[in-house]
Amino acid sequence: MPYELFLALRYLTARRRGRAAARVTALAALVGIACGVAALIVALALANGFRDEMRDKILRGTAHITLTRTDGQPIKDWPALVARLRTVDGIAAAEPTTYTGALLNGPDNAAYTILRGVAPDSTRTRTDLRRTLIAGDSEALSHNTTHDSRAANEEEPPVALIIGAELATRTGLQSVGAEGWLITGERVAEPPGLAPNARRVRVAGIFRTGLYEFDSAWAYLALADAVSFESAPQGSAPVISLETEDIYRTPETAARVRATLGAEFTTVDWQDANRPLFAALALERRTVGLIIALILFVAALNITTTLVLVVTERRADIASLGALGARARSIMLIFILEGAIIGALGALAGVALGLIACFLGDRYGLVRLPSAVYSLSAIPFHPHASETMLAALGAFVLCLLATVYPARTAARLRPAEALRYE
């Protein structure tokens, strides 16, 4: 073992009378580094979990890419367009849908809702609905009431809806089979403007995604019924919803779609639609990381205090080493190694503590939020290996920097001056 490492370990572990202050500051430095690293890992894991959960829930209910006509008109021959889109590289699925604003009136209250049309062959939407249904059956959307009522020439039957759990609670439509009214605005030519269009609706199912914006505002119905609320020709679709193979390459895929279809169509991908939200989350994540990094810096300063005390106490030892021929570089290395040992132990303890806290917090859902405010009822912990290693490495580097001043002070100590009064 090199004598520099031997002396560094000896100075840390020796129980010499009068060294209580140095031991206490060393222990405080180690605990401070451990707590700082653990706090940074937990904070980054929380930020990652919140971001990932928001992204997954948003993508579960919305399109990766939304395709519309540039002039705002409905897409008439959508089956041919969907077949063409499915051949574009990077597109996994393409489905027609709608995003129509309406007023849902129930026994207790009226609430704003967004109508999502579901085509008979919309596999992705139906799969997502079945996964989140807490009551009812998604098969009710396979039959459109508009076509049936026109064919029979009788009183229109109620439109089948699958609504979010929060929307059901707000309107009083909390059971399958409950009936209410759906009111939309229909464009009229004379006089120009909007005329109310009211249709009777029946709750065919209730879903819960865990994302408050969806559960409190969205309603699914058959595509033909949704198109009739927009006063669009039957067989048309206002929007084509596209699912990509790689959500992180969505902008490139959207560019290929525009190049394939030409200027007649425009696209909006999920990153553009939610850019303010994810930019705010990224800013919050960086801010929290900076604050905890400052806490780590303060904890690392305890190492400087510890080593300054050691240098003061060991002046005679340092002078003796110099008199015996130890080089200044070796004396510096002793104290750098002492600080490095404290930093390494603190960083490793912090990683262990942080990962244990993330595991327990994720397992028992310790961080809960009001869903009406934050859209999520509980935040999962998603620690990333790269960020965990970066937090530990950053703390270790700070500890090494904290050793520079006391190590240089020890190296500059002259043996004759230190041993004069010994």
Rosetta blueprint (number, residue, H / E / L):
1 M L
2 P L
3 Y H
4 E H
5 L H
6 F H
7 L H
8 A H
9 L H
10 R H
11 Y H
12 L H
13 T H
14 A L
15 R L
16 R L
17 R L
18 G L
19 R L
20 A H
21 A H
22 A H
23 R H
24 V H
25 T H
26 A H
27 L H
28 A H
29 A H
30 L H
31 V H
32 G H
33 I H
34 A H
35 C H
36 G H
37 V H
38 A H
39 A H
40 L H
41 I H
42 V H
43 A H
44 L H
45 A H
46 L H
47 A H
48 N H
49 G H
50 F H
51 R H
52 D H
53 E H
54 M H
55 R H
56 D H
57 K H
58 I H
59 L H
60 R H
61 G H
62 T L
63 A L
64 H L
65 I E
66 T E
67 L E
68 T E
69 R E
70 T L
71 D L
72 G L
73 Q L
74 P L
75 I E
76 K L
77 D L
78 W H
79 P H
80 A H
81 L H
82 V H
83 A H
84 R H
85 L H
86 R L
87 T L
88 V L
89 D L
90 G L
91 I E
92 A E
93 A E
94 A E
95 E E
96 P E
97 T E
98 T L
99 Y L
100 T E
101 G E
102 A E
103 L E
104 L E
105 N E
106 G L
107 P L
108 D L
109 N L
110 A E
111 A E
112 Y E
113 T E
114 I E
115 L E
116 R E
117 G E
118 V E
119 A L
120 P L
121 D L
122 S L
123 T H
124 R H
125 T H
126 R H
127 T H
128 D H
129 L H
130 R H
131 R H
132 T H
133 L E
134 I E
135 A E
136 G E
137 D L
138 S H
139 E H
140 A H
141 L H
142 S H
143 H L
144 N L
145 T H
146 T H
147 H H
148 D H
149 S H
150 R H
151 A H
152 A H
153 N L
154 E L
155 E L
156 E L
157 P L
158 P L
159 V E
160 A E
161 L E
162 I E
163 I E
164 G E
165 A H
166 E H
167 L H
168 A H
169 T H
170 R H
171 T H
172 G L
173 L L
174 Q L
175 S L
176 V L
177 G L
178 A L
179 E E
180 G E
181 W E
182 L E
183 I E
184 T E
185 G E
186 E E
187 R E
188 V E
189 A L
190 E L
191 P L
192 P L
193 G E
194 L E
195 A E
196 P E
197 N E
198 A E
199 R E
200 R E
201 V E
202 R E
203 V E
204 A E
205 G E
206 I E
207 F E
208 R L
209 T L
210 G L
211 L L
212 Y H
213 E H
214 F H
215 D H
216 S L
217 A L
218 W E
219 A E
220 Y E
221 L E
222 A E
223 L H
224 A H
225 D H
226 A H
227 V H
228 S H
229 F H
230 E L
231 S L
232 A L
233 P L
234 Q L
235 G L
236 S L
237 A E
238 P L
239 V E
240 I E
241 S E
242 L E
243 E E
244 T E
245 E L
246 D L
247 I H
248 Y H
249 R H
250 T H
251 P H
252 E H
253 T H
254 A H
255 A H
256 R H
257 V H
258 R H
259 A H
260 T H
261 L H
262 G L
263 A L
264 E L
265 F E
266 T E
267 T E
268 V E
269 D E
270 W H
271 Q H
272 D H
273 A H
274 N L
275 R H
276 P H
277 L H
278 F H
279 A H
280 A H
281 L H
282 A H
283 L H
284 E H
285 R H
286 R H
287 T H
288 V H
289 G H
290 L H
291 I H
292 I H
293 A H
294 L H
295 I H
296 L H
297 F H
298 V H
299 A H
300 A H
301 L H
302 N H
303 I H
304 T H
305 T H
306 T H
307 L H
308 V H
309 L H
310 V H
311 V H
312 T H
313 E H
314 R L
315 R H
316 A H
317 D H
318 I H
319 A H
320 S H
321 L H
322 G H
323 A H
324 L L
325 G L
326 A L
327 R L
328 A H
329 R H
330 S H
331 I H
332 M H
333 L H
334 I H
335 F H
336 I H
337 L H
338 E H
339 G H
340 A H
341 I H
342 I H
343 G H
344 A H
345 L H
346 G H
347 A H
348 L H
349 A H
350 G H
351 V H
352 A H
353 L H
354 G H
355 L H
356 I H
357 A H
358 C H
359 F H
360 L H
361 G H
362 D H
363 R H
364 Y H
365 G L
366 L L
367 V L
368 R E
369 L L
370 P L
371 S H
372 A H
373 V H
374 Y H
375 S L
376 L L
377 S L
378 A E
379 I L
380 P L
381 F L
382 H L
383 P L
384 H L
385 A H
386 S H
387 E H
388 T H
389 M H
390 L H
391 A H
392 A H
393 L H
394 G H
395 A H
396 F H
397 V H
398 L H
399 C H
400 L H
401 L H
402 A H
403 T L
404 V H
405 Y H
406 P H
407 A H
408 R H
409 T H
410 A H
411 A H
412 R L
413 L L
414 R L
415 P H
416 A H
417 E H
418 A H
419 L L
420 R L
421 Y L
422 E L
